[in-house]
Amino acid sequence: MAARASEPARLNLHDAKITTVQIEDEDGRKRPHQALIIKIRRSKADQAARGQEVRILAPADQELCPIHAPRAWLDVLADDGQLTPGPLLRHIDRHGNVGAKAAGRPPRDDRRRGGITADTVNDIIKTAARAAQLTPAPTPEERAAAPTAEEANAILKTWRTARRAARAAVRRITGYSFRRGWIQQALAAGNPPETVALHSRHSLRSTAFDAYRRKKVPWNQNPTRFLDLAA
């Protein structure tokens, strides 16, 4: 979706539609592709709630497929008897209870009962980053290897120094990272900026979108390469 953290959290069950579309391949033949159509009813750039549509094609890798995942999630809701109107993404408590059955403070809007928030999305992204060791942290082995409190504190001090250095080297990983990361990856893959901006719902004149673009042209795309000047 190239979404802000709040956008998937706000989705309702009927805002996601799994479908099949026909796409013309390089040989001119139309072939069916699985697709996901997301309706974003309100966003930071759409305060008037005119609504925006995001279209997502299924990749070859099912492990990373944004269409396989919601299909599997809908099966979970169906098995739990909760394939009912309401939030698409729902809370799961530590006992495995889903949605309205899960423990937690009831929301102000009862129609959002059982749903997650932008903070939930943010926490999921940060937890995944730590699990992937993208965020420095002392290992259990490092902690166990410290026989004294002084050595344990030294390990923590080293870890905090490494964490500060990592934050200085790269931008922090938060719920916003899957918006920023998608845009940067799409641009790096050679997609036209206007196409990427259309998908991420940016204006090409947006200073925010311009910040994602590389300020240096890759050598193989350098315009001076194609001048064909003769001495």
Backbone as a ProteinNet text record, in pm:
[ID]
protein_1_A
[PRIMARY]
MAARASEPARLNLHDAKITTVQIEDEDGRKRPHQALIIKIRRSKADQAARGQEVRILAPADQELCPIHAPRAWLDVLADDGQLTPGPLLRHIDRHGNVGAKAAGRPPRDDRRRGGITADTVNDIIKTAARAAQLTPAPTPEERAAAPTAEEANAILKTWRTARRAARAAVRRITGYSFRRGWIQQALAAGNPPETVALHSRHSLRSTAFDAYRRKKVPWNQNPTRFLDLAA
[TERTIARY]
80.8	0	83.9	210.8	293.2	216.4	166.2	71.6	136.5	68.7	100.2	48.8	105.6	69.1	-79.6	-139.5	-280.5	-374.1	-328.2	-418.7	-458.8	-367.7	-414.6	-493.8	-460	-532.3	-678.4	-705.1	-841.9	-927.3	-867.2	-942.1	-1053.6	-1167.4	-1277.2	-1275.3	-1350	-1348.8	-1385.3	-1482.3	-1527.5	-1437.4	-1328.8	-1237.1	-1131.8	-1121.9	-1022.4	-1094.1	-1057.7	-1121.8	-1015.8	-1019.8	-929.2	-995.6	-922.6	-981	-876.9	-916.5	-826.5	-834.5	-720.4	-716.6	-638	-666.1	-595.9	-487.4	-363.4	-250.9	-180	-152.1	-84.6	64.8	117.7	259.9	338.4	471.3	557.6	526.4	473.6	441	304.2	237.7	108.6	-11.4	10.7	-99.9	-144.8	-275.1	-329.3	-335.5	-281.4	-279.4	-342.4	-408	-471.5	-367.7	-386.5	-301	-389.8	-353.2	-423.7	-391.3	-490	-471.3	-553	-512.8	-582.9	-614.8	-739.3	-781.8	-819.5	-749.8	-772.1	-838.4	-945.7	-1013.5	-974	-901.1	-864.1	-965.3	-1050.1	-1162.7	-1124.2	-1020.7	-973.8	-824.9	-749.1	-606.5	-560.8	-433.8	-376.1	-390.4	-375.6	-384.4	-525.3	-620.2	-758	-853.9	-843.5	-926.3	-1074	-1102.6	-1242.1	-1306.9	-1227.6	-1277.7	-1339.5	-1273.5	-1319.4	-1288.9	-1188.4	-1153.6	-1049.1	-956.8	-852.4	-839.8	-802.7	-792.9	-648	-604	-469.2	-480.5	-407.1	-411.1	-277.5	-283.2	-162.8	-167.6	-59	-49.1	25	-11.5	53.7	192.3	296	429.1	438.9	550.3	569.4	592.7	654.1	689.7	570.6	510.7	392.5	424.1	548.2	585.9	574.5	591.6	585.9	464.1	367.4	253.4	151	122.8	23.7	-120.3	-137.4	-271.5	-295.8	-192.3	-202.2	-227.8	-160.5	-173.5	-317	-383.9	-521.9	-618.5	-591.3	-677.5	-667	-542.8	-523.7	-586.7	-576.9	-635.4	-787.2	-846.9	-993	-1036.7	-954.4	-984.3	-983.1	-888.2	-881.6	-1009.7	-1052.9	-1175.6	-1296.7	-1301.5	-1413.6	-1415.8	-1299.6	-1293.3	-1335	-1314.4	-1348.4	-1489.3	-1560.3	-1695.6	-1700.5	-1592	-1586.3	-1572.9	-1618.1	-1618	-1739.4	-1736	-1848.6	-1805.1	-1898.4	-1860.9	-1780.5	-1681.4	-1596	-1454.8	-1357.2	-1218.5	-1166.1	-1081.4	-1016.6	-909.6	-822.4	-715.2	-760.6	-760.7	-818.3	-716.7	-739.8	-651.6	-652.5	-536.9	-527.2	-458.4	-523.9	-461.6	-366.8	-301.3	-199.7	-258.6	-390.3	-456.1	-503.6	-480.1	-520.7	-661.1	-727	-862.1	-854.5	-946	-941.8	-1052.8	-1019.3	-1119.5	-1196.4	-1329	-1415.7	-1402.4	-1353.4	-1335.8	-1208.5	-1118.5	-990.3	-1005.6	-920.7	-922.5	-865.6	-911.1	-860	-964.3	-918.4	-1008.8	-1098.8	-1230.1	-1320	-1295.7	-1305.3	-1280.5	-1396.9	-1371.5	-1479.1	-1588.4	-1546.2	-1641.7	-1663.7	-1783.5	-1811.9	-1794.9	-1801.1	-1782.1	-1637.4	-1544.6	-1403.6	-1369.1	-1469.2	-1446.1	-1364.4	-1259	-1173.5	-1063.5	-1063.7	-964.6	-833	-732.8	-601.4	-589.2	-477.4	-451.9	-319.5	-288.8	-160.4	-45.3	-66.2	37.1	64.7	-40.1	-22	66.9	39.1	120.4	265.1	283	416.8	491.9	423	484.3	522	435.4	462.2	588	600	716.3	843.6	840.3	958.2	997.7	897.5	926	989.1	937.2	993.5	1136.8	1163.4	1298.9	1396.4	1351.9	1439.3	1462.4	1355.6	1368.6	1463.6	1466.7	1556.1	1695.2	1716.4	1844.5	1884.9	1785.8	1812.3	1833.2	1791.8	1811.3	1904.6	2020	2114.5	2051.9	2083	2035.4	2129.2	2153.2	2239	2172.7	2247.9	2194.1	2186.7	2102.9	2099.3	2235.1	2312.7	2445.4	2537.6	2527.8	2610.1	2574.7	2445.7	2402.6	2448	2432.5	2467.5	2617.3	2696.6	2841.6	2900.5	2820.5	2870.9	2855.8	2966.8	2957.1	2928	2957.5	2937.3	2845.8	2791.7	2703.4	2779.2	2907.8	2988.6	3004.6	3030.1	3045.8	2913	2804.6	2672.3	2644.2	2679.3	2660.1	2748.1	2869.3	2958.2	2898.5	2835.4	2770.8	2656.9	2576.4	2465.4	2516.6	2626.3	2683.6	2730.7	2795.6	2840.9	2722.6	2615.8	2496.1	2431.3	2421.9	2360.7	2444.1	2575.9	2662.4	2639.8	2629.3	2604.1	2468.5	2370.2	2235.7	2235.5	2304.9	2312.8	2383.5	2490.1	2562.6	2475	2394.4	2305.6	2199	2147.7	2046.4	2105.5	2231.2	2296.3	2323.4	2346.5	2380.2	2256.1	2145	2022.5	1906.3	1800.5	1682.2	1614.9	1549.2	1485.2	1378.2	1364	1261.6	1136	1029.6	902.2	789.3	666	551.7	552.3	620.6	625.7	725.2	808.3	914.5	860.1	743.1	695.8	632	612.7	574.7	701	790.6	915.8	996.4	1004.5	1083.3	1029.7	896.6	838.2	868.1	850.3	873.4	1018.6	1111.5	1253.3	1289.7	1233.4	1262.4	1202.9	1081.8	1017.7	1095.3	1144.9	1225.2	1358.8	1421.5	1550.1	1537	1417.6	1394.8	1375.9	1375.1	1365.2	1225.2	1128	992.4	986.9	912	901.7	847	905.4	859.9	711.1	658.6	515.6	427.2	472.4	396.8	403	521.8	539.4	457.3	459.4	384.5	234.6	189.2	46.8	4.9	91.2	59.3	62.5	160.7	172.9	83.8	10	-86.1	-17.2	96.4	169.7	150.1	167.1	182.6	330.3	359.5	498.8	565.6	486.4	540.1	561	526.3	535.6	681.3	711.6	847.5	876.2	771.4	789.9	832.8	767.3	803.8	942.7	974.1	1105.8	1217.7	1190.4	1292.4	1329.3	1237.4	1264.8	1352.6	1358.4	1429.3	1579.6	1653.3	1799.1	1844.9	1945.7	1998.3	2113.8	2158.4	2265.6	2214.9	2247.6	2207.2	2306.3	2256	2347.6	2435.1	2557.8	2650.5	2594.3	2522.4	2472	2357.1	2303.8	2197.9	2245.8	2372.6	2425.4	2402.9	2340.7	2306.9	2428	2543.4	2661.4	2713.7	2666.7	2709.6	2658.8	2548.1	2480.7	2497.1	2589.4	2607.5	2679.1	2759.2	2827.9	2911.9	2988.6	3073.4	3203.3	3250.9	3379.4	3482.9	3607	3714.6	3749.7
-121.8	0	126.6	116.9	235.9	326.8	266.7	335.4	398	497.6	547.3	444.1	440.9	339.2	342.6	461.4	473.5	414.1	405.6	365.4	218.7	122.2	-16	-37.6	37.9	22.7	65	159.3	210.3	127.7	35.5	-37.7	-121.1	-122.6	-210.9	-334.7	-435.1	-562	-543.9	-456.6	-438.8	-344.8	-295.2	-206	-283.3	-413.7	-496.5	-596.6	-596.8	-686	-764.3	-896.1	-983.3	-1018.5	-1001	-1021.5	-1078.3	-1102.1	-1147.6	-1049.6	-1004.9	-909.6	-970.1	-921.3	-966.5	-864.9	-911.8	-824.4	-878.2	-786.8	-826.2	-842	-960.7	-987.3	-937.6	-958.1	-909	-973.6	-1095.3	-1163.4	-1123.5	-1029.5	-979.8	-1058.6	-1163.8	-1244.9	-1195.1	-1196.9	-1157.3	-1278.9	-1259.4	-1367.3	-1319	-1410.3	-1370.9	-1353	-1249.4	-1222.6	-1193.9	-1250.5	-1218.9	-1073.7	-1004.8	-864.6	-832.3	-726.2	-677.9	-530.9	-494.7	-355.2	-304.5	-200	-142.9	-6.5	13.7	142.8	217.4	327.6	411.9	525.7	524	617.2	754.9	761.1	889.4	877.1	980.9	979.4	1120.6	1133.2	1263	1360.2	1310.3	1396	1401.4	1337.7	1333.7	1355.1	1471.5	1502.1	1514.9	1540.9	1552.5	1416.4	1308.4	1170.8	1142.9	1192.7	1158.3	1011.8	957.7	817.1	798.3	706.6	674	523	476.2	332.2	294	186.4	135.3	-4.7	-29.2	-158.6	-229.8	-355.2	-432.8	-564.5	-596.5	-723.7	-825.7	-952.1	-1058.8	-1086.8	-1093.4	-1131.4	-1282.9	-1330.8	-1474.5	-1543.5	-1473.1	-1531.7	-1524.3	-1641.3	-1642.9	-1600.4	-1622.6	-1584.5	-1434.1	-1356.1	-1210.2	-1153.7	-1238.2	-1196.7	-1118.4	-993.8	-914	-954.2	-1055.7	-1105.2	-1238.2	-1321.9	-1447.5	-1419.6	-1316.6	-1285.4	-1248.4	-1152.9	-1121.9	-1236.8	-1318.4	-1434.9	-1531.8	-1554.1	-1641.3	-1580.3	-1446.9	-1378.2	-1387.5	-1376	-1389.4	-1530	-1630.5	-1767.8	-1778.2	-1706.7	-1705.6	-1645.9	-1533.9	-1469.7	-1560.5	-1626.2	-1715.3	-1832.1	-1891.7	-2005.3	-1964.8	-1837.5	-1788.7	-1730.2	-1737.5	-1683.1	-1531.9	-1466.1	-1320.3	-1258.7	-1327.4	-1269.3	-1177.7	-1071.9	-981.4	-838.7	-748.2	-608.7	-551.7	-473.2	-414.4	-400.6	-380	-361.7	-482.8	-457.3	-567.4	-632.1	-550.7	-600.9	-587.9	-701.3	-701.2	-746.1	-700.2	-726.6	-875.4	-927.4	-1063.2	-1051.5	-1098.8	-1088.7	-1205.6	-1206.4	-1307.9	-1447.9	-1456.5	-1585.7	-1637.8	-1559.8	-1602.5	-1562.3	-1483.1	-1436.4	-1326.3	-1329.4	-1239.3	-1135.1	-1013.4	-909.4	-874.3	-875.9	-835.8	-929.5	-1052.2	-1146.9	-1119.6	-1040	-1014.4	-912	-926.5	-831.2	-698.5	-592.6	-460.3	-353.7	-229.5	-117.1	-95.5	-83.7	-60.7	75.1	84.3	212.3	308.6	435.6	535.1	504.7	461.5	426.7	276.1	234.9	92.1	15.9	86.8	20.9	-24.9	30.7	-7.7	-110.7	-169.1	-264.9	-383.6	-415	-527.9	-493.1	-369.6	-330.8	-286.4	-273.4	-227.2	-76.5	-20.6	122.2	142	266.7	297.6	260.8	273.7	233.9	84.3	4.5	-139.7	-169	-100.7	-118.3	-79.9	30.6	77.9	-25.6	-83	-184	-309.5	-351.2	-470.3	-450.2	-332.2	-303.7	-302.2	-238.4	-232	-370.6	-452.3	-587.8	-671.7	-656.8	-730.2	-686.5	-556.8	-505.4	-562.2	-571.2	-629.9	-777.9	-849.2	-992	-1017.1	-924.3	-936.1	-880.3	-840.7	-786.6	-660.8	-583.6	-455	-346.4	-376.4	-285.6	-353.4	-295.6	-360.2	-387.6	-504	-540.9	-645.8	-644.7	-747.4	-884.2	-985.5	-1121	-1185.9	-1289.4	-1361.1	-1419.1	-1461.3	-1516.5	-1409	-1287	-1177.6	-1144.7	-1144.6	-1114.8	-1225.2	-1350.8	-1463.5	-1473.4	-1420.4	-1431.2	-1332	-1241.4	-1139.6	-1189.4	-1225.4	-1280.4	-1175	-1049.3	-943.4	-835.5	-757.5	-646.8	-544.5	-523.2	-425.3	-466.7	-595.2	-643	-638.2	-667.5	-658.2	-514.5	-418.9	-277.8	-236.9	-293.5	-263.4	-313.3	-431.9	-486	-394.7	-350.3	-260.5	-128.1	-78	47.8	31	-82.5	-110.1	-120.3	-187.1	-202	-66.9	18	149.9	234.3	222.8	295.5	247	112.8	55.3	97.9	106.6	147.7	292.6	378.8	519.4	532.7	453	457	407.9	303.9	250.7	352.5	422.6	524.7	641.6	670.4	779.3	740.3	609.4	562	545.6	505.1	483.1	548.6	571	628.2	524.4	570.5	477.3	395.2	270	182.3	197.2	246.9	268.9	223.9	251.2	216.9	289.6	405.4	481.1	420.5	327.5	273.9	195.9	132.6	56.2	145.4	272	369.4	424.4	474.3	528.4	421	300.8	192.6	147.8	137.9	95.4	197.8	325.7	430.3	428.9	419.5	420	296.3	180.4	58.3	64.9	118.5	129.9	224.1	334	427.3	364.6	292.2	228.1	120	60.3	-44.5	13.1	146.3	209.6	248.8	239.7	282.1	434	485.2	630.5	697.1	809.4	877.5	910	946.3	981.1	860.2	739.7	617.5	584.3	596.9	569.9	669	796.6	898.9	874.9	826.3	797	684.5	581.6	468.8	509	591.5	633.5	752.2	801.1	910	1039.6	1066.3	1191.6	1280.2	1407.2	1498.2	1499.8	1507.2	1514.3	1642.1	1741.3	1866.7	1860.2	1744.8	1730	1729.1	1811.1	1812	1681.3	1619.7	1491.2	1384	1379.9	1279.6	1307.8	1434.4	1470.2	1424.8	1418.3	1376.2	1229.4	1149.3	1007.3	981.4	1077.3	1054.9	1072	991.4	1001.2	1135.1	1191.8	1319.5	1301.4	1175.2	1147.2	1049.3	1078.4	990.7	873.9	746.7	633.1	649.1	597	613.1	558.2	445.6	388.5	468.5	567	654.2	798.2	820.8	956.8	1017.6	1136.2	1193.5	1228.3	1251.9	1282.8	1161	1043.6	921.3	915.2	980.4	966.9	1090.7	1179.1	1299.6	1269.7	1163.4	1122	1235.5	1300	1411	1356.9	1421.4	1384.2	1491.1	1450.2	1544.2	1623.2
0	0	0	40.5	66.5	161.3	269.3	356.1	477.4	531.2	664.4	765.1	883.9	982.4	1015.9	1009.5	1046.1	940.2	815.6	706.8	711.3	726.7	740.3	868.4	974.4	1100.4	1086.1	996.8	980.7	884.3	812.1	709.9	771.5	703.3	740	650.3	691.2	619.6	472.5	444.6	307.1	226.3	287.5	215.1	135.7	157.9	88.3	-1.5	-129.6	-225.5	-301.2	-290.6	-364.7	-497.4	-605.8	-737.5	-833.6	-956.5	-1062.3	-1177.7	-1225.9	-1336.9	-1452.4	-1572	-1692.2	-1727.7	-1738.1	-1770	-1893.8	-1986.1	-2109.8	-2085	-2114	-2098.3	-2218.1	-2213.6	-2321	-2454.8	-2452	-2577.9	-2632.6	-2565.7	-2614	-2566.3	-2491.8	-2442	-2305	-2286	-2156.4	-2065.5	-1944.3	-1847.3	-1716.6	-1645.2	-1517.8	-1406.6	-1326.6	-1211.3	-1091.1	-976.3	-853.7	-813.2	-762.6	-724.6	-600.1	-534.6	-416.4	-437.6	-417.2	-429.4	-290.5	-246.6	-113.5	-127.7	-55.8	-52.8	73.8	57.4	171.2	178	276.8	282.3	334.4	415.3	466.3	497.4	470.7	500.8	531.8	566.4	598.8	482.8	358.7	240.4	182.4	249.7	199.6	317.1	377.9	493.8	457.6	330	287	267.4	281.7	271	134.5	28.9	-105.7	-138.3	-73.5	-92.3	-200.6	-177	-273.4	-283.4	-401.1	-425.7	-452.4	-389.1	-410.1	-468.9	-577	-643.9	-626.4	-584.7	-554.7	-630.3	-701.9	-773.2	-687.6	-701.8	-626.7	-684	-599.7	-646.8	-658.7	-709.2	-725.6	-591.5	-495.2	-366.4	-271.3	-241.7	-156.3	-13.4	31.8	167.8	189.7	82.5	92.9	21.4	-8.1	-90.9	-9	-46.4	25	-8.3	-91.3	-122.7	-52.1	-47.2	27.7	175.9	230	372.8	412.6	345.6	386.1	362.4	259.2	236.7	355	402	517.7	642.8	656.4	771.9	770.8	653.6	645.3	684.6	653.6	696.1	848.5	912.5	1059.5	1117.5	1060.6	1108.4	1086.7	970.7	941.5	1039.2	1066.8	1159.3	1300.4	1334.8	1468.5	1473.5	1362.2	1358.2	1359.4	1313.2	1316.3	1177.8	1076.3	942.4	932.7	1011.5	1030.3	1000	972.7	948.2	1064.4	1029	1130.2	1079.1	1165.8	1123.1	1046.7	947.8	875.5	963.3	1022.1	1107.9	1252.8	1323.4	1458	1562.9	1681.1	1793.8	1828.8	1870.5	1924.7	2060.9	2166.8	2298.8	2324.2	2437.3	2465.3	2482.6	2496.6	2507.8	2371.5	2266.3	2133.1	2094.6	2179.2	2146.4	2040.7	1945.4	1830.4	1838	1795.2	1775.8	1901.1	1889.2	2000.1	2120.3	2097.6	2207.9	2286.9	2230.2	2294.8	2407	2506.9	2617.5	2571	2633.7	2597.4	2621.6	2621	2645	2524.6	2542.9	2429	2365.5	2232.4	2164.8	2182.8	2150.5	2157.9	2056.6	1936.8	1831.8	1836.6	1870.1	1884.8	1753.8	1641.3	1511.6	1494.1	1573.1	1567.2	1674.1	1735.6	1843.9	1794.2	1866.7	1829.9	1732.6	1679.7	1580	1641.4	1556.3	1600.7	1576	1620.2	1602.5	1528.9	1497.6	1435.2	1528.2	1659.9	1755.9	1747.2	1722.5	1705.8	1586.3	1475	1353.6	1381.5	1449.8	1483.3	1568.1	1666.5	1753.6	1675.3	1582	1501.2	1416.8	1355.4	1271.1	1355.6	1471.8	1558	1608.8	1644	1691.8	1581.3	1458.7	1345.2	1317.5	1331.6	1309	1411.1	1536.1	1639.3	1612.8	1571.2	1542.6	1426	1331.5	1215.5	1245.2	1371.1	1417.4	1339.6	1299.5	1236.5	1341.4	1464.2	1576	1675.9	1708.3	1800.6	1936.2	1993.1	2125.8	2182.8	2315	2373.7	2365	2329.1	2317.3	2454.8	2470.4	2599.4	2636.4	2535.4	2562.3	2620.1	2566	2617.5	2762.7	2791.2	2927.9	3024.2	2980.7	3067	3091.1	2995.5	3006.7	3106.1	3155.8	3248.9	3393.1	3458.3	3593.6	3699.4	3669.9	3769.3	3714.2	3806.2	3766.3	3684.8	3718.4	3645.6	3499.5	3476.1	3338	3263.2	3334	3270.4	3228.2	3314	3280	3162.4	3154.9	3042.9	2911.4	2916.7	2797.1	2753.4	2848.8	2816.4	2760.4	2816	2766	2622.4	2592.4	2455.1	2360.5	2407.1	2324.5	2296.2	2398.1	2378	2281.9	2291.2	2197.8	2055.3	2038.4	1905.1	1853.1	1943	1900.3	1853.5	1927.1	1885.1	1750.5	1730.3	1603.1	1489.4	1516.9	1412.8	1376.1	1476	1448.6	1370.8	1396.1	1323.4	1179.3	1155.6	1020.1	933.5	992.7	916	989	915.1	976.6	1064.7	1169.8	1262.9	1191.6	1234.8	1179.8	1264.9	1203.6	1271.9	1180.2	1223.1	1140.2	1006.6	1001.8	876.1	777.4	825.8	740.5	621.7	636.7	520.8	414.7	445.7	341.8	275.7	358.7	306.9	233.9	293.9	234.4	100.9	88.8	-38.9	-148.4	-116.1	-216	-262	-168.4	-205.6	-287.1	-250.1	-324.7	-465.1	-476.7	-607.9	-698.8	-643.8	-723.2	-761.6	-666.7	-694.3	-800.7	-811.9	-911.8	-1051.5	-1064.3	-1195.2	-1237	-1145.6	-1179.4	-1195.2	-1292.2	-1310.5	-1184.5	-1143.9	-1022.1	-1023.9	-1142.4	-1146.8	-1117.5	-1158.2	-1130.4	-981.8	-923.2	-780.4	-697.5	-734.5	-662.1	-671.3	-786.3	-802.6	-708.9	-698.1	-611	-464	-427.5	-286.7	-253.2	-353.7	-335.6	-296.4	-362.8	-346.4	-469.4	-451.2	-563.9	-601.4	-731.6	-774	-724.6	-689.8	-636.6	-484.7	-426.5	-281.9	-236.4	-137.8	-82.9	-9.2	47.2	116.2	16.6	-100	-200.8	-255.8	-273.5	-327.3	-234.3	-105.1	-8.7	-26	-85	-103.7	-226.4	-316.2	-442.6	-423.6	-497	-491.2	-547.6	-483.6	-529.6	-626.9	-643.2	-737.8	-843.2	-967.7	-1077.4	-1085.8	-1093	-1107.6	-1232.7	-1227.8	-1339.5	-1469.8	-1464.1	-1589.4	-1649.8	-1570.8	-1623	-1639.9	-1617.9	-1623.1	-1761.4	-1769.7	-1899.9	-1985.9	-1922.7	-2002.4	-2078.9	-2039.9	-2108.5	-2252.3	-2276.8	-2406.2	-2496.8	-2464.3	-2545.1	-2678.2	-2680.1	-2802.2	-2860.8	-2771.3	-2816.5	-2874.5	-2978.1	-3041	-3010.4	-2986.5	-2957.9	-3085.4
[MASK]
+++++++++++++++++++++++++++++++++++++++++++++++++++++++++++++++++++++++++++++++++++++++++++++++++++++++++++++++++++++++++++++++++++++++++++++++++++++++++++++++++++++++++++++++++++++++++++++++++++++++++++++++++++++++++++++++++++++++

